[in-house]
Amino acid sequence: MAQSSSSARPETSPVVVGNSPLPSVGCAHPSEDLRRGRDVSTEEADVNVPREARLLCDARVFIGDCAPLSLFQTVRQIVTSRVDPNAFTPQTSRVSMLENSTSSPLLVASEEPRLNPAATERLVSTFISVTSGLVDLFDNARLSDDISAWLTNEETLKDAASAVNYLVCAIGSQSGDEGSAAEYFQYGKALALSCLGGDLGIETVQAFALVTLYMLRACQINGSFLFFGIAARAAYSIGLHRTEVNSRFGAEVHSQRDRLWKSLRVLDLFLSISTGRPPSMSDIDCTVPYRASDVDGQEKFDLLNASVQILSTTEEIVLQVYSRRKISLPLTEGISRQLRDWSSRWLSRLKRIVAIPNPEDRAEVIGACQAMSSYYYAVMLVARPFLMYELCKRLPDNTTTIDTPVGGSDNSGRAKLANACIDAACLMAESVLDLVNRRLLDIRMPLIVSWVFASSLVLGVGLLGSFGRILEKYAHMSIAVLEYFARNDAHAMQYSLIAKSLLSSALKYLQRRDVDERLRITKTSSQLFGLIPKDRPPREDLVPVDTNEPRTITSDPLDADVLQSPLSHELLASPFHDIDPALLSLGCSLDPASGTSFSGRDQQDQTDHVFGALNLFPLLDGNGHIDLAHYL
């Protein structure tokens, strides 16, 4: 469902930061709503959440509240104000984390690049693998033969179909031969643009969907967002959103057109959720089914359907929680039911594929990993506000004091939701790292990079909030995953630096807190025998905190010895292996036996405690400007 215009277009006014005019978003202090007093009936189902900053922006683009970068900004604000003012220290150079600048000028597609027919099968196989779970644009069984036949055709056609073939080869060679990939991409993109003035067809939609994919894998988020708009408009123009229209072309083309629409929805929802921007497409007036059943009434195994279903649920979370700023019992239970329903139908099958991967079917493994990662991110997204509340409750008010945190035995609904957020992050980091160690993941996976970055922030926050020292191990896992992708992904490189900085700050804070607590205990116990304790705790620099300790995770996730390390044996006994997927939903936190009530005035009080005293969607320091150089 598309966002309303009121939530998608907040009122802004220009503010100059440096030499660039940036829009700022007006907001009230988070407690002003409480000071003014809100007359809320005890029978009211919906509870208003204070409306704060609508969007976050860096020097070039806007980022919405649901994006991983928005979570980073919230975490950075809390850490620098309550734990360590010097965390995430900026470097002298300023690099945007949303658009990867190329070191060389863009190639001008003047001559047709030469394709090697002998490499066609390998390029197509790579293309199918890396796009599994994201798009399904072709009949994969015939794609290699179709491109080979096109290459042997003596007549050179400069049409949309040729553009599609060049773009498939570009994505297939992107991880192995970046130079050739750039040539194929520039020529294919130029062909696609030149054909826009003619008749539109499914080749036009396919071409610009492939342009979007290539640019996403090249860390060109803004460009991919713009070119996807062309694909979306072209899809509507030829009626892909209506399955009754698609059925008029015969059974085979009907299936292809339906799957093309679902592929676009997956791309659209990923772009929208990962950047916090309104989607380009909508399920309004859409009749393409996202489920398919066999003769026994059981849902057919289809990775594309699994992906589009979980991302559609995530879109509902964004619209109902992050856009409306309201939370209610029916809403919370509804989200929980959707997540449990998806989990009951898909998660066990996907986990089996990932746990016992078939190296001969790499595409299925990658697709299962991407769908599972999206599910874990959906759980983290819906539980994130409660984790932030619990974090602030457990941290001191400022960086000059270290108070004893609230114990981790809180069984309230908020604490259960916060722990569900952390559990989802642990499960994601563990499953993705296992595939990295098995060398089954490609080096350019934008969806996995985005969601793992969010998990690394959640794990660092969990460690900082005293949710368990075991989270240090999982934080190292997420960092190892990001460092694997960082070899070819500029975003993953910066994300890994941020995650390591957060982990370092968390470990230093826990060390300071333990020393301070030990000193207080020593002062009390010294009265028994006249012991004379030290006046101040030992200096921090005498006790090193190394976030790259080899005892926790290997520095090279591709090292062949990783699977033989003591850590790998420890992972086999991980406390998260046997977790019931239902625990990663909201239902467990709403059990009346737990003593949690969300009815009437209690519901109002609970929501005020969660959202009222804490700005969960903060306007950033510096007139709404994200300083994206804040990493170590």
VMD Tcl script that draws the C-alpha trace (Angstrom):
set ca {
  {0.00 0.00 0.00}
  {1.43 3.33 -0.99}
  {2.17 6.00 1.56}
  {-0.16 8.94 1.80}
  {0.97 12.26 0.45}
  {0.96 13.76 3.93}
  {3.50 11.27 5.22}
  {5.56 11.17 2.06}
  {5.95 14.92 1.69}
  {6.70 16.62 5.01}
  {6.86 20.39 5.11}
  {10.44 21.58 4.90}
  {12.34 24.80 4.77}
  {15.77 25.34 3.28}
  {18.73 25.42 5.63}
  {22.29 26.01 4.49}
  {24.88 23.57 5.84}
  {28.32 24.31 4.53}
  {27.81 25.34 0.93}
  {24.82 23.10 0.30}
  {21.21 24.07 0.91}
  {19.56 21.34 2.91}
  {15.95 21.01 3.94}
  {15.22 20.89 7.64}
  {12.20 19.39 9.28}
  {10.44 21.29 12.00}
  {9.67 19.33 15.15}
  {8.72 19.85 18.74}
  {10.61 18.71 21.78}
  {9.70 15.06 22.44}
  {8.06 15.88 25.74}
  {5.95 18.83 24.52}
  {3.00 16.62 23.73}
  {3.11 15.34 27.28}
  {3.40 18.87 28.76}
  {0.44 20.09 26.72}
  {-1.54 17.06 27.85}
  {-3.53 14.86 25.54}
  {-7.15 14.07 26.26}
  {-7.21 10.40 25.39}
  {-10.19 8.24 26.25}
  {-9.51 5.07 28.17}
  {-11.35 3.22 25.40}
  {-9.23 4.65 22.60}
  {-7.62 1.93 20.51}
  {-4.97 4.06 18.82}
  {-2.42 6.03 20.82}
  {-0.66 8.97 19.25}
  {3.11 8.92 19.23}
  {4.83 12.34 19.21}
  {5.59 13.33 15.62}
  {9.25 14.09 15.30}
  {11.71 14.35 12.43}
  {10.13 12.89 9.36}
  {13.25 12.32 7.33}
  {16.98 12.32 7.77}
  {19.27 13.64 5.10}
  {22.95 13.77 4.28}
  {24.55 16.16 1.83}
  {22.65 14.66 -1.10}
  {19.52 12.69 -0.26}
  {16.82 12.04 2.31}
  {16.74 8.97 4.49}
  {13.55 7.95 6.28}
  {13.04 6.63 9.78}
  {12.84 2.94 8.85}
  {16.23 2.85 7.09}
  {19.29 1.22 8.71}
  {21.09 4.57 8.48}
  {18.35 6.14 10.58}
  {18.94 3.49 13.23}
  {22.64 4.34 13.09}
  {21.90 7.99 13.69}
  {19.67 7.16 16.67}
  {22.36 4.90 18.12}
  {25.07 7.49 17.54}
  {23.03 10.16 19.29}
  {22.46 7.94 22.33}
  {26.04 6.71 22.54}
  {27.64 10.14 22.22}
  {25.28 11.74 24.73}
  {25.26 8.98 27.34}
  {28.33 6.79 26.93}
  {31.22 8.23 24.98}
  {31.20 11.71 23.39}
  {34.19 10.70 21.25}
  {32.55 7.64 19.69}
  {32.30 7.53 15.89}
  {35.06 10.13 15.53}
  {34.97 11.70 12.05}
  {37.90 11.32 9.72}
  {39.34 14.24 7.82}
  {37.81 13.05 4.55}
  {34.07 13.09 4.02}
  {32.56 10.23 2.06}
  {28.87 9.81 1.39}
  {27.50 6.49 2.54}
  {24.63 6.64 0.12}
  {26.34 7.09 -3.22}
  {29.62 5.50 -4.20}
  {31.65 7.97 -6.25}
  {33.53 6.43 -9.12}
  {37.25 7.01 -9.30}
  {37.19 7.12 -13.10}
  {34.87 9.03 -15.44}
  {31.86 7.17 -16.76}
  {32.40 5.30 -19.97}
  {30.71 6.66 -23.06}
  {29.00 3.88 -24.97}
  {30.19 4.68 -28.48}
  {31.05 1.25 -29.88}
  {29.35 -2.07 -29.35}
  {31.40 -4.13 -26.86}
  {32.45 -7.63 -27.82}
  {31.00 -10.53 -25.89}
  {32.77 -13.88 -25.62}
  {30.33 -16.65 -26.59}
  {32.36 -19.16 -24.57}
  {31.72 -17.20 -21.38}
  {27.95 -16.89 -21.87}
  {26.99 -19.91 -19.78}
  {29.21 -18.82 -16.86}
  {27.90 -15.24 -16.92}
  {24.28 -16.37 -17.04}
  {24.83 -18.83 -14.21}
  {26.35 -16.08 -12.05}
  {23.51 -13.74 -12.93}
  {20.87 -16.27 -11.89}
  {22.66 -16.94 -8.60}
  {23.22 -13.35 -7.46}
  {19.67 -12.24 -8.35}
  {17.92 -15.22 -6.75}
  {15.33 -14.11 -4.24}
  {15.34 -10.60 -5.68}
  {14.09 -10.93 -9.24}
  {12.94 -13.64 -11.62}
  {12.79 -11.94 -14.99}
  {13.36 -14.79 -17.46}
  {12.92 -18.47 -18.11}
  {16.24 -19.37 -16.50}
  {16.41 -22.76 -18.22}
  {16.47 -21.07 -21.65}
  {18.31 -17.83 -20.86}
  {21.81 -19.07 -21.70}
  {20.67 -20.61 -24.99}
  {18.74 -17.47 -25.92}
  {21.77 -15.22 -25.38}
  {24.03 -17.65 -27.28}
  {21.62 -17.63 -30.22}
  {21.50 -13.84 -30.11}
  {25.31 -13.67 -30.23}
  {25.46 -15.92 -33.31}
  {22.93 -13.80 -35.16}
  {24.74 -11.97 -37.96}
  {22.23 -9.13 -37.98}
  {23.00 -6.70 -35.18}
  {19.83 -5.28 -33.70}
  {19.91 -2.24 -31.47}
  {16.67 -2.88 -29.64}
  {15.46 -3.38 -26.08}
  {16.06 -7.14 -26.27}
  {19.73 -6.52 -27.09}
  {19.93 -4.10 -24.18}
  {18.58 -6.80 -21.87}
  {21.21 -9.29 -23.02}
  {24.06 -6.84 -22.49}
  {22.77 -5.97 -19.01}
  {22.49 -9.65 -18.04}
  {26.12 -10.14 -19.05}
  {27.08 -6.96 -17.19}
  {25.63 -8.24 -13.91}
  {27.09 -11.69 -14.50}
  {30.60 -10.27 -14.89}
  {30.29 -7.53 -12.25}
  {32.00 -9.51 -9.49}
  {34.77 -10.98 -11.63}
  {35.60 -8.51 -14.38}
  {34.47 -5.03 -13.41}
  {35.97 -3.40 -16.51}
  {34.02 -5.56 -18.96}
  {30.93 -5.26 -16.78}
  {31.08 -1.47 -17.01}
  {31.35 -1.62 -20.81}
  {28.39 -3.98 -21.14}
  {26.37 -1.89 -18.70}
  {26.97 1.46 -20.34}
  {26.13 0.12 -23.79}
  {23.06 -1.76 -22.59}
  {21.79 1.25 -20.65}
  {22.28 3.50 -23.69}
  {20.31 1.06 -25.86}
  {17.51 0.90 -23.30}
  {17.24 4.68 -23.14}
  {17.25 4.99 -26.90}
  {14.27 2.63 -27.14}
  {12.04 4.60 -24.80}
  {10.62 6.60 -27.69}
  {9.24 3.48 -29.38}
  {6.71 0.88 -28.34}
  {6.99 -0.33 -24.77}
  {7.13 -4.04 -23.96}
  {8.31 -6.39 -21.27}
  {11.88 -5.98 -22.60}
  {11.74 -2.30 -21.61}
  {10.70 -3.22 -18.06}
  {13.33 -5.93 -17.87}
  {16.06 -3.60 -19.11}
  {15.48 -0.90 -16.50}
  {15.02 -3.46 -13.74}
  {18.47 -4.78 -14.69}
  {19.90 -1.24 -14.73}
  {18.53 -0.84 -11.19}
  {20.12 -4.12 -10.06}
  {23.50 -3.30 -11.55}
  {23.61 0.13 -9.93}
  {22.53 -1.28 -6.56}
  {25.39 -3.78 -6.72}
  {27.71 -0.90 -7.67}
  {26.65 1.14 -4.59}
  {24.87 3.72 -6.75}
  {21.69 3.95 -4.69}
  {20.44 7.29 -5.99}
  {20.88 6.27 -9.61}
  {19.18 2.93 -9.06}
  {16.27 4.68 -7.34}
  {15.80 6.98 -10.33}
  {16.09 4.32 -13.03}
  {13.71 2.05 -11.16}
  {11.08 4.75 -11.57}
  {11.26 4.20 -15.34}
  {10.78 0.44 -14.88}
  {7.79 1.02 -12.59}
  {6.06 3.46 -14.96}
  {6.69 1.15 -17.92}
  {5.20 -1.79 -15.98}
  {2.02 0.13 -15.29}
  {1.90 1.28 -18.91}
  {1.72 -2.27 -20.25}
  {-0.62 -3.54 -17.50}
  {1.70 -5.89 -15.61}
  {-0.18 -5.19 -12.37}
  {-3.36 -6.87 -13.67}
  {-3.11 -10.64 -13.96}
  {-6.25 -10.77 -16.13}
  {-4.43 -8.62 -18.67}
  {-1.36 -10.83 -18.46}
  {-3.47 -13.95 -19.03}
  {-4.43 -12.76 -22.52}
  {-0.91 -13.54 -23.80}
  {-1.04 -17.29 -23.17}
  {-0.03 -19.40 -20.20}
  {3.74 -19.03 -20.60}
  {3.77 -15.26 -21.10}
  {1.13 -14.89 -18.38}
  {3.46 -16.51 -15.86}
  {6.42 -14.43 -17.07}
  {4.51 -11.16 -16.79}
  {3.21 -12.00 -13.31}
  {6.71 -12.86 -12.13}
  {8.08 -9.70 -13.68}
  {5.60 -7.65 -11.63}
  {6.54 -9.51 -8.43}
  {10.23 -8.96 -9.18}
  {9.62 -5.23 -9.50}
  {7.73 -5.20 -6.21}
  {10.68 -6.87 -4.44}
  {13.10 -4.32 -5.86}
  {10.75 -1.46 -5.08}
  {10.16 -2.52 -1.48}
  {13.86 -3.07 -0.84}
  {14.71 0.38 -2.21}
  {11.89 1.96 -0.22}
  {12.60 0.23 3.11}
  {16.38 0.51 2.95}
  {16.25 4.25 2.23}
  {13.03 5.18 4.02}
  {11.51 6.69 0.88}
  {8.00 6.18 -0.49}
  {7.71 3.24 -2.90}
  {7.24 3.74 -6.61}
  {4.61 1.00 -6.91}
  {1.54 -0.08 -5.00}
  {-0.65 -3.13 -4.56}
  {-3.73 -0.95 -5.00}
  {-5.54 -2.15 -8.11}
  {-3.05 -5.02 -8.37}
  {-4.49 -8.47 -9.03}
  {-1.26 -10.44 -9.43}
  {-1.29 -13.20 -6.77}
  {1.68 -13.47 -4.41}
  {0.86 -17.05 -3.42}
  {0.55 -20.27 -5.42}
  {-0.82 -23.58 -4.13}
  {-0.33 -27.12 -5.39}
  {-3.06 -29.71 -5.94}
  {-3.04 -30.56 -2.23}
  {-3.63 -26.96 -1.23}
  {-0.12 -26.51 0.10}
  {1.82 -23.41 -0.88}
  {4.36 -24.07 -3.60}
  {7.99 -23.41 -2.75}
  {8.88 -20.20 -4.57}
  {11.67 -17.91 -3.37}
  {10.25 -14.93 -5.23}
  {6.89 -15.34 -3.49}
  {8.61 -15.71 -0.13}
  {10.52 -12.46 -0.69}
  {7.61 -10.39 -1.91}
  {5.41 -11.60 0.97}
  {7.85 -10.72 3.76}
  {8.75 -7.38 2.20}
  {5.05 -6.55 1.87}
  {4.67 -7.26 5.59}
  {7.65 -5.02 6.27}
  {6.01 -2.28 4.23}
  {2.96 -2.56 6.51}
  {5.23 -2.13 9.54}
  {6.70 1.01 8.01}
  {3.31 2.48 7.15}
  {1.51 1.56 10.36}
  {4.29 2.28 12.88}
  {6.97 4.54 11.39}
  {4.74 6.71 9.19}
  {1.60 7.01 11.33}
  {3.47 7.18 14.67}
  {0.70 5.18 16.32}
  {0.65 1.89 18.14}
  {-2.30 -0.11 19.39}
  {-3.11 -3.59 20.60}
  {-4.89 -4.67 17.39}
  {-2.05 -3.28 15.29}
  {0.63 -5.02 17.35}
  {-1.21 -8.32 17.32}
  {-1.86 -7.99 13.59}
  {1.82 -7.53 12.79}
  {2.68 -10.45 15.03}
  {0.21 -12.71 13.25}
  {1.60 -11.76 9.83}
  {5.17 -12.51 10.89}
  {4.18 -15.82 12.51}
  {2.18 -16.79 9.45}
  {5.13 -16.15 7.12}
  {7.46 -17.97 9.50}
  {5.22 -21.05 9.71}
  {5.05 -21.32 5.93}
  {8.59 -20.45 4.91}
  {11.20 -20.26 7.65}
  {11.75 -23.95 8.33}
  {12.18 -24.68 4.61}
  {14.56 -21.77 4.12}
  {16.60 -22.71 7.18}
  {17.04 -26.26 5.87}
  {18.42 -24.91 2.59}
  {20.83 -22.59 4.40}
  {21.86 -25.12 7.08}
  {22.64 -27.90 4.59}
  {23.44 -25.97 1.41}
  {23.84 -27.70 -1.91}
  {26.91 -26.20 -3.61}
  {25.47 -27.32 -6.94}
  {22.41 -25.11 -6.45}
  {24.01 -21.86 -5.34}
  {21.08 -19.80 -6.59}
  {18.65 -21.50 -4.20}
  {21.01 -20.99 -1.25}
  {21.50 -17.28 -1.99}
  {17.78 -16.75 -2.55}
  {16.93 -18.47 0.74}
  {19.50 -16.35 2.56}
  {18.09 -13.12 1.14}
  {14.49 -14.03 2.04}
  {15.49 -15.06 5.58}
  {17.50 -11.87 6.07}
  {14.47 -9.79 5.07}
  {12.37 -11.66 7.63}
  {14.88 -11.03 10.41}
  {15.02 -7.35 9.47}
  {11.21 -7.15 9.65}
  {11.34 -8.50 13.22}
  {14.10 -6.03 14.14}
  {12.17 -3.16 12.59}
  {8.96 -3.75 14.52}
  {10.77 -4.34 17.82}
  {13.36 -1.59 17.40}
  {11.52 1.16 19.31}
  {11.28 -1.08 22.36}
  {14.98 -1.89 22.20}
  {15.80 1.81 22.12}
  {13.53 2.39 25.11}
  {15.19 -0.40 27.09}
  {18.63 0.88 26.14}
  {17.91 4.39 27.40}
  {16.43 2.97 30.60}
  {19.61 1.02 31.29}
  {22.16 3.69 30.39}
  {23.22 6.66 32.55}
  {21.78 10.06 31.75}
  {25.14 11.48 30.70}
  {28.73 10.49 30.01}
  {30.07 11.68 33.38}
  {28.29 9.08 35.50}
  {28.03 5.32 35.29}
  {25.00 4.07 37.16}
  {24.24 0.44 37.80}
  {21.89 -0.59 34.99}
  {18.53 -2.18 35.45}
  {18.87 -5.94 35.67}
  {18.31 -8.10 32.61}
  {15.55 -10.18 34.30}
  {12.75 -7.82 33.27}
  {9.89 -9.90 31.88}
  {7.75 -7.00 30.74}
  {6.31 -6.87 27.24}
  {8.78 -4.15 26.29}
  {11.76 -6.24 27.42}
  {10.50 -9.29 25.51}
  {10.18 -7.23 22.34}
  {13.66 -5.80 22.84}
  {15.06 -9.31 23.23}
  {13.21 -10.47 20.10}
  {14.97 -7.67 18.20}
  {18.35 -8.87 19.48}
  {17.57 -12.55 18.82}
  {16.70 -11.78 15.19}
  {20.01 -9.93 14.79}
  {21.92 -12.89 16.26}
  {20.20 -15.38 13.97}
  {20.89 -13.26 10.91}
  {24.57 -12.73 11.68}
  {25.11 -16.41 12.40}
  {23.36 -17.76 9.31}
  {24.98 -15.30 6.89}
  {28.47 -15.83 8.31}
  {28.06 -19.59 7.90}
  {27.40 -19.13 4.18}
  {30.33 -16.71 3.91}
  {32.60 -19.32 5.47}
  {31.30 -21.92 3.02}
  {32.11 -19.52 0.16}
  {28.57 -19.61 -1.19}
  {27.77 -15.89 -1.22}
  {28.76 -13.48 -3.97}
  {30.87 -10.46 -3.02}
  {28.15 -7.98 -4.04}
  {24.91 -8.50 -2.13}
  {23.29 -5.11 -1.39}
  {20.22 -6.47 0.39}
  {22.24 -8.63 2.78}
  {24.72 -5.81 3.42}
  {21.93 -3.40 4.41}
  {20.18 -5.83 6.75}
  {23.42 -7.12 8.32}
  {24.46 -3.52 9.02}
  {21.21 -3.08 10.95}
  {21.89 -6.31 12.84}
  {25.38 -5.10 13.77}
  {23.87 -1.95 15.28}
  {21.27 -3.96 17.19}
  {23.94 -6.30 18.55}
  {26.17 -3.41 19.62}
  {23.20 -1.77 21.33}
  {22.29 -5.05 23.02}
  {25.80 -5.42 24.39}
  {25.81 -1.81 25.51}
  {22.47 -2.29 27.27}
  {23.68 -5.35 29.21}
  {21.53 -7.87 27.37}
  {24.34 -10.42 27.65}
  {28.09 -10.57 27.05}
  {27.47 -13.39 24.56}
  {26.39 -10.65 22.15}
  {30.04 -9.66 21.74}
  {30.58 -12.87 19.79}
  {27.60 -12.19 17.53}
  {28.72 -8.58 17.03}
  {32.05 -9.90 15.79}
  {30.16 -12.21 13.43}
  {28.25 -9.32 11.86}
  {31.48 -7.34 11.51}
  {33.16 -10.30 9.81}
  {30.29 -10.50 7.31}
  {30.53 -6.79 6.54}
  {34.30 -7.03 6.12}
  {33.84 -9.85 3.64}
  {31.62 -7.69 1.46}
  {33.78 -4.60 2.12}
  {36.39 -5.89 -0.33}
  {34.18 -4.77 -3.20}
  {31.44 -2.73 -1.53}
  {32.19 0.80 -0.32}
  {29.04 0.85 1.82}
  {29.96 -2.39 3.56}
  {33.41 -0.97 4.30}
  {31.97 2.07 6.07}
  {29.31 -0.02 7.81}
  {31.98 -2.33 9.20}
  {33.92 0.64 10.57}
  {30.80 1.95 12.27}
  {30.02 -1.47 13.75}
  {33.56 -1.84 15.09}
  {33.41 1.61 16.62}
  {30.11 0.81 18.34}
  {31.47 -2.49 19.63}
  {34.59 -0.77 20.96}
  {32.49 1.86 22.75}
  {30.26 -0.83 24.24}
  {33.19 -2.87 25.55}
  {34.88 0.19 27.05}
  {31.65 1.25 28.71}
  {31.09 -2.22 30.21}
  {34.67 -2.23 31.45}
  {34.27 1.18 33.08}
  {30.98 0.13 34.63}
  {32.45 -3.10 36.04}
  {35.42 -1.24 37.49}
  {33.16 1.38 39.03}
  {30.89 -1.28 40.54}
  {33.88 -3.19 41.87}
  {35.19 -0.02 43.49}
  {31.87 0.61 45.23}
  {31.78 -2.94 46.55}
  {35.41 -2.71 47.69}
  {34.74 0.46 49.66}
  {31.99 -1.34 51.53}
  {33.88 -4.60 52.16}
  {37.08 -2.81 53.19}
  {35.42 -1.76 56.41}
  {35.51 -5.37 57.62}
  {39.29 -5.64 57.86}
  {40.52 -2.10 57.38}
  {41.54 -2.55 53.76}
  {42.46 0.65 51.95}
  {41.07 0.62 48.42}
  {42.42 2.77 45.62}
  {40.85 6.18 45.32}
  {40.14 5.77 41.62}
  {39.81 2.88 39.18}
  {42.71 1.83 36.95}
  {43.20 3.76 33.76}
  {41.31 2.38 30.80}
  {44.35 2.39 28.56}
  {46.01 -0.16 30.88}
  {43.33 -2.71 29.99}
  {43.16 -2.99 26.22}
  {39.87 -3.57 24.46}
  {40.46 -5.05 21.03}
  {37.43 -5.40 18.82}
  {39.46 -7.48 16.35}
  {40.40 -10.24 18.79}
  {41.04 -13.46 16.88}
  {39.62 -15.48 19.79}
  {36.14 -14.30 18.86}
  {36.06 -14.34 15.09}
  {38.60 -14.75 12.37}
  {39.77 -11.60 10.64}
  {39.38 -13.35 7.29}
  {35.98 -14.99 6.94}
  {37.18 -16.92 3.89}
  {40.03 -18.57 5.76}
  {39.74 -22.31 5.27}
  {40.51 -22.86 8.95}
  {37.43 -20.95 10.06}
  {35.24 -24.02 10.13}
  {37.82 -25.86 12.22}
  {38.30 -23.10 14.78}
  {37.12 -23.44 18.41}
  {34.55 -20.76 17.67}
  {32.98 -22.88 14.95}
  {32.52 -25.76 17.39}
  {31.03 -23.32 19.85}
  {28.55 -22.14 17.23}
  {27.17 -25.66 16.95}
  {25.90 -25.27 20.50}
  {24.57 -21.78 19.91}
  {21.61 -20.92 22.16}
  {19.80 -19.51 19.14}
  {19.75 -22.67 17.01}
  {16.64 -24.13 18.60}
  {14.65 -20.94 19.05}
  {11.02 -21.29 18.07}
  {10.44 -18.87 15.18}
  {7.25 -17.77 16.93}
  {9.41 -16.18 19.61}
  {10.60 -13.69 17.02}
  {7.12 -12.21 16.82}
  {5.13 -9.88 18.99}
  {2.64 -12.41 20.27}
  {4.78 -13.66 23.16}
  {4.98 -10.19 24.64}
  {1.25 -9.78 24.81}
  {0.42 -12.82 26.90}
  {-1.98 -11.72 29.63}
  {-0.24 -14.11 32.02}
  {2.87 -11.99 31.81}
  {1.12 -9.20 33.62}
  {1.29 -6.87 30.64}
  {-1.90 -4.99 29.83}
  {-2.45 -2.71 26.87}
  {-6.10 -1.86 27.44}
  {-7.60 1.50 28.27}
  {-5.48 3.86 30.31}
  {-2.84 1.13 30.83}
  {-2.38 1.08 27.05}
  {-1.90 4.84 27.06}
  {0.63 4.63 29.88}
  {2.54 1.79 28.21}
  {2.76 3.68 24.94}
  {3.84 6.89 26.63}
  {6.57 4.97 28.41}
  {7.75 3.44 25.14}
  {7.44 6.44 22.86}
  {6.59 9.53 24.88}
  {9.78 10.21 26.82}
  {12.18 9.20 24.08}
  {12.49 10.64 20.62}
  {12.60 7.44 18.59}
  {12.66 9.32 15.30}
  {15.13 12.04 16.21}
  {15.90 15.19 14.29}
  {19.62 15.16 14.01}
  {22.07 17.58 15.47}
  {23.20 20.18 12.97}
  {19.80 21.18 11.55}
  {18.76 17.71 10.49}
  {22.06 16.88 8.83}
  {23.57 13.42 9.10}
  {27.32 13.71 9.42}
  {28.13 10.58 7.51}
  {31.82 10.92 8.23}
  {31.19 9.86 11.84}
  {32.95 6.55 11.84}
  {36.39 5.40 12.88}
}
mol new
graphics top color blue
foreach p $ca { graphics top sphere $p radius 0.5 }
foreach p [lrange $ca 0 end-1] q [lrange $ca 1 end] { graphics top cylinder $p $q radius 0.2 }
display resetview
